[in-house]
């Protein structure tokens, strides 16, 4: 097991709250960090571009070393017009942790390393994991089947065992994790941390439509649809939201991956507003609660699971 030094004595449970498009914003991130889990958000959530610097100022001033660190998710893709600008602000404000997605260029990693920051890179298979480490990633997020938003198709057992066959550095696991039991299970199979997001959508601080939050409470794993129609990349979405948009979730057409365009996200126009992403683990979510209460529940479940296994 390999936990980054940045996390030492700052986590109540081994969890990174994943960056959620539109939903993650400073109030949620602060609540997560104060509760003892890494809070994160995509830089593109801060719109217009000047807002990102304001968010970094707020997080830097309100969080302390007693809180869990926060992280920024950078979309490293040719269609993201703000990558260079947002990366420069991460360096300026010395963002402690950056999560990179969709691309792993060495210059981005070097920029974060220049001030002592660490980089987690999310991957859906072992090949991408090796490329990320070769280019300088400090840690990996294994995004397995069942994860919310953009997700892979591999079983978490298969993905973790393949990565752990050669990588002994920090490793987080994503995919249907919504209980303290699942957090412990992730560690048992070889991950250092759980990487979970969907349960945090149903929190009071989340910047989500109340109907979205309630849909998560009312839904379960069978209500999740895997499709690439909406962004060009395969991901998991709530079936009821697809129905409300007038589409047939059982007969969705395939999309051309080349249609993926993160320039749309930078000005707020994207299918995510109408088609709601979510992972398969939401059967465990039974109420909309403050983020701190969710973390408290996860911590109790985690401790109980440990005690149960210890016999």
C-alpha positions as CSV (number, residue, x, y, z in Angstrom):
1,X,0.0,0.0,0.0
2,X,1.3,3.5,-0.9
3,X,-0.5,6.6,0.5
4,X,0.8,10.0,-0.7
5,X,2.5,12.0,2.1
6,X,0.1,14.8,1.3
7,X,-2.7,12.7,2.9
8,X,-0.8,11.8,6.1
9,X,-3.1,12.4,9.2
10,X,-5.6,14.4,7.1
11,X,-8.1,11.8,6.0
12,X,-11.0,10.4,8.2
13,X,-11.5,7.6,5.6
14,X,-9.4,6.7,2.6
15,X,-11.6,8.5,0.0
16,X,-11.2,10.9,-2.9
17,X,-14.5,12.5,-3.7
18,X,-14.4,12.5,-7.5
19,X,-14.8,15.7,-9.6
20,X,-18.4,16.0,-10.9
21,X,-19.2,18.1,-13.9
22,X,-21.4,21.1,-13.0
23,X,-22.1,19.6,-9.5
24,X,-18.7,20.1,-7.7
25,X,-18.1,23.6,-6.6
26,X,-16.4,25.3,-3.6
27,X,-19.2,24.7,-1.0
28,X,-19.2,21.0,-1.7
29,X,-15.4,20.7,-1.9
30,X,-15.0,22.6,1.4
31,X,-17.5,20.4,3.1
32,X,-15.8,17.3,1.8
33,X,-12.3,18.4,2.9
34,X,-13.5,19.5,6.3
35,X,-15.1,16.0,6.8
36,X,-11.8,14.4,6.0
37,X,-12.0,13.2,2.4
38,X,-10.3,14.8,-0.6
39,X,-12.7,17.2,-2.3
40,X,-12.3,17.9,-6.0
41,X,-13.8,19.7,-8.9
42,X,-13.2,20.1,-12.7
43,X,-11.7,23.4,-13.5
44,X,-14.3,23.8,-16.3
45,X,-17.0,24.0,-13.7
46,X,-15.8,27.5,-12.9
47,X,-17.4,29.7,-15.6
48,X,-16.6,32.1,-17.0
49,X,-12.8,31.5,-16.9
50,X,-12.1,34.3,-14.3
51,X,-14.2,32.4,-11.8
52,X,-11.7,29.6,-11.5
53,X,-9.2,32.0,-9.9
54,X,-11.8,33.2,-7.5
55,X,-12.6,29.5,-6.5
56,X,-8.9,28.8,-5.9
57,X,-8.6,31.9,-3.7
58,X,-11.7,30.8,-1.7
59,X,-10.4,27.2,-1.2
60,X,-6.9,28.4,-0.3
61,X,-8.2,30.8,2.3
62,X,-10.9,28.7,3.9
63,X,-9.2,25.3,4.1
64,X,-6.3,24.6,6.4
65,X,-3.7,21.9,6.9
66,X,-6.1,20.2,9.4
67,X,-8.5,19.6,6.5
68,X,-8.1,17.0,3.8
69,X,-6.4,18.5,0.7
70,X,-8.4,19.6,-2.3
71,X,-7.8,18.6,-5.9
72,X,-8.5,20.2,-9.3
73,X,-9.5,18.0,-12.3
74,X,-7.9,19.2,-15.6
75,X,-9.4,17.9,-18.9
76,X,-6.3,17.3,-21.0
77,X,-7.9,17.3,-24.4
78,X,-7.3,19.2,-27.6
79,X,-10.8,20.7,-27.5
80,X,-10.4,22.2,-24.1
81,X,-9.6,25.9,-24.8
82,X,-8.8,26.7,-21.2
83,X,-6.2,24.0,-20.4
84,X,-3.2,26.3,-20.6
85,X,-4.9,29.1,-18.6
86,X,-6.2,26.7,-15.9
87,X,-2.9,24.9,-15.6
88,X,-1.1,28.3,-15.0
89,X,-3.6,29.1,-12.2
90,X,-3.0,25.7,-10.6
91,X,0.7,26.5,-10.5
92,X,0.1,30.1,-9.3
93,X,-2.0,28.9,-6.4
94,X,0.0,25.7,-5.8
95,X,-3.0,23.4,-6.0
96,X,-1.9,20.4,-3.9
97,X,-3.3,17.7,-6.1
98,X,-4.4,17.6,-9.7
99,X,-6.4,14.9,-11.4
100,X,-5.8,14.6,-15.1
101,X,-8.3,13.1,-17.5
102,X,-8.3,12.0,-21.2
103,X,-4.6,12.9,-21.8
104,X,-1.3,12.6,-20.0
105,X,1.2,15.1,-21.4
106,X,4.6,15.3,-19.7
107,X,4.5,19.1,-19.7
108,X,1.3,19.2,-17.5
109,X,2.9,16.8,-15.0
110,X,6.1,18.8,-14.9
111,X,4.2,22.0,-14.3
112,X,2.4,20.5,-11.3
113,X,5.6,19.0,-10.0
114,X,7.4,22.3,-10.2
115,X,5.9,23.5,-6.9
116,X,5.6,20.1,-5.2
117,X,2.0,19.2,-6.3
118,X,1.0,15.6,-7.1
119,X,-0.8,14.2,-10.1
120,X,-3.4,11.5,-10.1
121,X,-4.3,10.3,-13.7
122,X,-7.5,8.4,-14.3
123,X,-7.4,5.3,-16.5
124,X,-9.8,2.6,-17.7
125,X,-7.2,-0.1,-18.6
126,X,-3.7,-1.3,-17.8
127,X,-2.3,0.1,-21.1
128,X,-3.3,3.6,-20.3
129,X,-2.0,3.2,-16.7
130,X,1.5,2.3,-18.0
131,X,1.5,5.2,-20.4
132,X,0.5,7.7,-17.6
133,X,3.3,6.5,-15.3
134,X,5.8,6.6,-18.1
135,X,4.9,10.2,-18.7
136,X,5.3,11.1,-15.0
137,X,2.0,10.6,-13.2
138,X,2.5,10.2,-9.4
139,X,-0.6,8.1,-8.9
140,X,-3.4,6.4,-10.7
141,X,-7.2,6.2,-10.5
142,X,-8.5,2.9,-11.9
143,X,-11.9,3.6,-13.3
144,X,-13.7,0.3,-13.5
145,X,-17.1,-0.9,-14.7
146,X,-20.0,0.8,-12.9
147,X,-18.4,4.1,-12.3
148,X,-20.4,7.3,-12.8
149,X,-19.8,9.6,-15.7
150,X,-17.1,8.4,-18.1
151,X,-16.3,4.8,-17.2
152,X,-14.5,1.7,-18.3
153,X,-15.8,-1.8,-18.8
154,X,-13.3,-3.9,-16.8
155,X,-14.2,-5.6,-13.5
156,X,-12.4,-3.8,-10.6
157,X,-10.9,-7.2,-9.7
158,X,-9.3,-7.5,-13.1
159,X,-8.2,-3.9,-13.4
160,X,-6.6,-3.6,-10.0
161,X,-4.8,-7.0,-10.2
162,X,-3.3,-6.0,-13.6
163,X,-2.1,-2.6,-12.4
164,X,-0.8,-4.0,-9.2
165,X,1.3,-6.6,-11.0
166,X,3.8,-3.8,-11.8
167,X,2.7,-0.6,-10.0
168,X,3.3,-0.2,-6.2
169,X,2.6,3.5,-6.1
170,X,-0.6,5.3,-5.0
171,X,-3.7,3.8,-6.5
172,X,-7.4,4.7,-6.2
173,X,-10.3,2.6,-7.4
174,X,-13.6,4.0,-8.9
175,X,-16.7,2.0,-9.7
176,X,-19.9,1.6,-7.8
177,X,-18.4,2.6,-4.5
178,X,-21.1,4.1,-2.2
179,X,-20.6,2.4,1.2
180,X,-17.9,2.1,3.8
181,X,-17.9,-1.7,3.1
182,X,-17.0,-1.0,-0.5
183,X,-14.2,1.4,0.5
184,X,-12.7,-1.4,2.6
185,X,-13.2,-3.9,-0.2
186,X,-11.3,-1.6,-2.6
187,X,-8.3,-1.6,-0.2
188,X,-8.6,-5.4,0.3
189,X,-8.1,-6.0,-3.4
190,X,-5.1,-3.7,-3.6
191,X,-6.2,-0.1,-3.9
192,X,-5.0,2.6,-1.4
193,X,-8.1,4.7,-1.7
194,X,-11.7,4.7,-2.9
195,X,-12.7,7.3,-5.6
196,X,-16.4,7.9,-5.3
197,X,-18.8,10.6,-6.6
198,X,-22.4,9.6,-7.3
199,X,-23.3,9.4,-3.6
200,X,-22.1,13.0,-3.2
201,X,-24.5,14.2,-5.8
202,X,-27.3,13.6,-3.3
203,X,-25.8,16.0,-0.7
204,X,-27.1,19.4,0.3
205,X,-24.0,21.2,-0.9
206,X,-24.0,19.7,-4.4
207,X,-24.8,22.0,-7.2
208,X,-27.4,19.7,-8.7
209,X,-31.0,20.0,-9.6
210,X,-33.2,18.8,-6.6
211,X,-34.9,16.5,-9.1
212,X,-31.5,15.0,-9.9
213,X,-30.7,14.4,-6.2
214,X,-34.1,12.8,-5.7
215,X,-33.7,10.6,-8.8
216,X,-30.5,9.2,-7.3
217,X,-32.3,8.4,-4.0
218,X,-35.1,6.7,-5.9
219,X,-33.0,4.7,-8.3
220,X,-30.8,1.7,-8.2
221,X,-28.1,-0.1,-10.3
222,X,-30.7,-1.3,-12.8
223,X,-31.5,2.3,-13.6
224,X,-28.1,3.0,-15.1
225,X,-27.5,3.1,-18.9
226,X,-24.0,2.8,-20.5
227,X,-23.8,5.0,-23.6
228,X,-21.4,7.2,-25.6
229,X,-24.2,9.2,-27.3
230,X,-24.0,12.3,-25.1
231,X,-20.3,13.1,-25.0
232,X,-18.6,10.8,-27.5
233,X,-17.1,8.8,-24.7
234,X,-18.9,5.9,-23.0
235,X,-20.3,6.7,-19.6
236,X,-23.1,5.7,-17.2
237,X,-26.3,7.7,-17.0
238,X,-29.6,7.7,-15.2
239,X,-32.3,6.0,-17.3
240,X,-35.1,8.2,-16.0
241,X,-33.3,11.3,-17.1
242,X,-32.9,9.9,-20.6
243,X,-36.6,9.1,-20.7
244,X,-37.5,12.7,-19.6
245,X,-35.4,13.9,-22.5
246,X,-37.6,12.1,-24.9
247,X,-35.1,9.3,-25.7
248,X,-35.4,5.6,-25.6
249,X,-32.7,4.4,-23.2
250,X,-32.9,0.8,-24.5
251,X,-32.3,2.0,-28.1
252,X,-29.7,4.7,-28.0
253,X,-27.6,5.2,-31.2
254,X,-23.8,5.1,-31.1
255,X,-21.9,8.3,-31.2
256,X,-18.8,9.2,-33.1
257,X,-16.0,9.8,-30.5
258,X,-14.7,12.6,-32.7
259,X,-17.8,14.7,-31.7
260,X,-16.4,15.1,-28.2
261,X,-15.8,18.8,-27.6
262,X,-14.9,20.2,-24.3
263,X,-15.2,23.8,-25.6
264,X,-18.9,23.3,-25.0
265,X,-18.3,22.7,-21.4
266,X,-16.3,25.9,-21.0
267,X,-19.3,28.0,-21.8
268,X,-21.9,25.8,-20.1
269,X,-23.6,24.2,-23.1
270,X,-23.6,20.4,-22.6
271,X,-25.9,17.4,-22.5
272,X,-24.9,16.8,-18.9
273,X,-27.5,19.4,-17.9
274,X,-30.3,17.3,-19.2
275,X,-28.9,13.7,-19.2
276,X,-27.7,13.0,-15.7
277,X,-24.6,10.9,-15.1
278,X,-24.4,8.4,-12.3
279,X,-22.7,5.2,-11.2
280,X,-24.2,1.8,-10.4
281,X,-23.7,2.0,-6.6
282,X,-26.6,4.4,-5.9
283,X,-28.9,1.7,-4.4
284,X,-27.0,2.6,-1.2
285,X,-28.2,6.2,-1.3
286,X,-31.5,6.6,0.6
287,X,-31.6,10.3,1.4
288,X,-30.3,13.8,0.5
289,X,-28.0,14.7,3.4
290,X,-25.1,17.2,4.2
291,X,-21.8,16.0,2.9
292,X,-20.4,15.7,6.4
293,X,-23.2,13.4,7.4
294,X,-22.5,11.2,4.4
295,X,-18.8,10.9,5.3
296,X,-19.8,10.2,8.9
297,X,-22.0,7.3,7.7
298,X,-19.3,6.0,5.4
299,X,-16.8,6.1,8.3
300,X,-19.1,4.1,10.6
301,X,-19.7,1.5,7.9
302,X,-16.0,1.3,7.2
303,X,-15.2,0.7,10.8
304,X,-17.9,-1.9,11.2
305,X,-16.7,-3.7,8.1
306,X,-13.2,-3.8,9.5
307,X,-14.4,-5.2,12.7
308,X,-16.6,-7.8,11.0
309,X,-13.7,-9.1,8.9
310,X,-11.4,-9.2,11.9
311,X,-13.9,-11.5,13.5
